């Protein structure tokens, strides 16, 4: 597994220095980024923490919070919003967060991620059903679906019955190198000022 520091070094960040090699005259600035997440068993929170770590190493200020703990996004310049996926949908608290903060989110750069597919190759492969609407209301720049982690012992009875019925494989399928690369791309885009508002 490629760690966050190595991934940033590969894409041009100088490990341990919170600096990025840039061409002369290129704009550089740090932003305050919120990584907000909805998770059931904790695996998606760990993805959010990893994304926050990569963005932080790049020199931005980062806060990683559960969506239920965030009352406002006004203090943040950019937001990464993620959720675990259950039966094809984002968790309700993540959907509610997007709806309640749609106006504020649409006024700043936003990226979305989901965690849910399991197995090798991960299945299911389709996007969560909520993503088109959520991307539209917050004017998100991108959505990325990452494979997740399944620990049968941590499931409730109903969830365990579903897992058993579909014979879902147990294990950790999260693609850390892919997560690192995506987060590093967000950090670089913010740091160079390359992002522009998504048209309404």
N, C-alpha and C positions, 0 to 999 in steps of 0.2 A: 504494500500500500504506500502511495506517495504521500508524504506529510505536507502540511500547509506551507511550511517555509520553503521546501524544495519546489513545490508547484509555483510559488511566486517567483523564485529565482529563475525558473524556466521561462516564465512569461515576461521577465524583465525587472522584477522587483529585487532589490538588494536585501537579502535576508539579514535580519537583525538590525537594520538601519531605519526601517519605516520610510524608505525613500525608493523612488522608481527612476530608473535611467530614462531620460526623455531627451528629445532633440532640442537644440538651442531654440529659444523663442517659444517653446510650447508651454501652454498654460498649465500650472500645477496648483491645486488647492485641495484642502481636506474638507469633507462634509460630515455631518452628524447623521448616522444611519440607524434606523430602527429595523431590527429583524424580529418580526412578530410571528408567533406560531401557535397552532392548535394541535395538540397531541393527546393520544389516549394512553399508550404504554411507554412513552418516553423516547422511542426511536426517532421520531420526527424532531423532537427538541434537540437531540444530538446532532442532527443535520443542520438545524438552525444555528447551533453553537459553532459548528464547523464553518458555516458560511460567515458568521460574525467574526470568527478568528481570522479567516483569510482577509476579509475587508479591513479588519483592524491592523493586521500586519502591513497592509498597504498604506497605512497612515491616516485612515479615517477614524472618527469617533464612532463607536458602535454600542448599542444597547440591544440585548437579546431578551425578549419578554414573551410570556404567554399573552395571547390576545385578550384574555379576560382581565389582565392586569393593566391594560393600556386604556387610559381615559381620553387621550388626545394625541394626535400626531403633529401638533403645531410646532413642537420644539425640534422636529427632525427635518432634514433637507431631503431625505430619500427613505424609502421603505421597501423592505423585502418581506413579503407575506407568504406564509406557507401553512400547509395543513396535511394531516394524515388523511387517507382516503378510506372510507368505509362504504361498501356496497355501491361503488361508483360515484360517491359524492364526497365533497369536502365535509368536515365536521361542522355542525351548526354554528358553533361559536366563531369559526373563521368566516363563514358566509355572512353572519350577522355583523361582524367587524367590518367587512368590506361594504356592506350596505350602509351602516351607521356613519362611516367615515368617508363615504364615496366622494363628497365634494372636496374635502381636504386632500385625500389621496390623489385625486385627479389633477391637483395643482402642483404635484411634485413627481419626480421619477419613481416608478413602482415596478417591482419585479415579483412574480409569483412562482412558487414551487409546490409540488405535491409529492407525497411519499406513500407508496402502497403496494405496487406490484411485487410479487415474490417469485422465486424459482429461477432456474437458469435454462433458457432465457426467461426474464421476468414476464409474468402475466398477471392481469390483463394488460394489453398494450395501449388501449385507448385512453384519451384524456378523461378526467373526471367530468361528469355531465354539467357541473356548475361553471366550468372554466370559461366558456365563451361569454356568458353573461357577466361573470366577475371581471374578466379582462375589459369588457366594454364599460362597465360603470366606474372603474377606477383608472381607466385608460392605461393599463399596464403595458410595459414595453416588451415583456417576454413572459412565457410560462415554461417551466421545465418539470417534467415528470421523472422522479427518481425511484428506483427500486427500493423496497423497504426491508423490514426485519420482522420475523414472526417468532414469538416465543409462546408456545401453546400454554405453558403453565401460568402465564400472566393474563390469559383471556378469561372472560366471564363464560358462564355456561352456554348462553345463546351463541356467542361468537365461536366458542369451541365446537359447538354442534355444526355451525356453518363450515368451519375449517375442516372438520372431519368429513362432512358430506362431499366437499369438493376435492378432498385429499390434497389440501394445500401443503407444500413442503415447509418444514420448519428450518429456520436459519437466518443468517444476516446476509442480505444481498445488496446492501447499500454500496453504490459505486463511488468511493471516496475520491478517486482521481477526477472523475467527471464532475463531482460536486465542487472540488477545489478549482477546477478550470472555469466553471460557470461563475463562481464567486469572484475569482480573480478578474474575469472579464467585466463584471459589474464594477469592481473597485477601479479598474483602469478607466472605464468609461466615465465614471464620476470624477476621477482625479484629473483627467485631461479636459473635462468640460465638453466631451463629445456628444452627450445626450441632448436631444431636443424634445420639446413637448410632443406627445402623440396626438394627432388631430382628433377632435371630438367626432 
